[in-house]
């Protein structure tokens, strides 16, 4: 979905170039964040799984490999 660019409010426009310019920029950022929040998908369900590096797998003993076999196989799909 493409969002239309909206003009800045008069309050922000009038404050730019004054000692309150920083406050105006913060207000503009808050306005933009509020607009973005309306279109945001929200927080995700779960974090992506962590993958093991080849070096981590090489450092494992036999028991660790056995205990983490499924994660090792999944990790190997992401190795280049």
N, C-alpha and C positions, 0 to 999 in steps of 0.2 A: 504494500500500500504506500503510495507516494503522498507525503505530507506537503501541504501548501505552505509557502513562506508567508508568515504573518507580520504585519508591521509592528514595530515596537510601540509600546504605550506612550502617551503624551508625557506621563510622569518621567519615564526613562529618557525620552527625547529632551525634555527640558533640563534634566540633571546633568547630561553629558557636557563636559567642559567646565564643570563647577567642582568645588571641593567634595561634593557628594557623588562624583562620577563612579567611584568604586561601589558605593551603595547602589547606584543605578545599574551597574553591570551585574551585581549580585541579584538584584530584583529581576533583571532580564533573564538571567540563568534560571532562577526559580520559576519564572513563567514558562520558559521552554521545557524545563523538567516536568512541570505539571502537564503540559500538552503531550510530552513524550510518554508519560506514565499512562495516559489514556489509551495509547496504542501498543504498549509493551505487552509481551506475552506473559510476563510474571516470572517468578522464580521457577527454576527447573525442579524436576522430581528428585533425581539423585545425581551425585557427581559421577563423572566418567570413571571407569575402573582404572586403577593404576597398573601400568605395565612394567615388567622387569626388563632391565637392559641385559645384553649378552654377558657383560662383565659380572653382573649380579648373579646370573645363573651359573657361570663358570666358578664362582666363589662358593657355591652351595655344596654341601655334602650330600650323600645319597639319600639320607632321610629327608632333608629339606626339599630335594628334587621331588621325591615321592609325595610329600605333603603339599607341595605347590604345583603339581604337575599340570593341572588345568590352567592355571594362571600362566605358566611357562608356555604352554601351547598357544594360548591367546596372545601372549606377548610376542611370540615368534612371528605372528602375522604382521606385526608392525616394524620388524627389523628390516633394514635395507641392506 
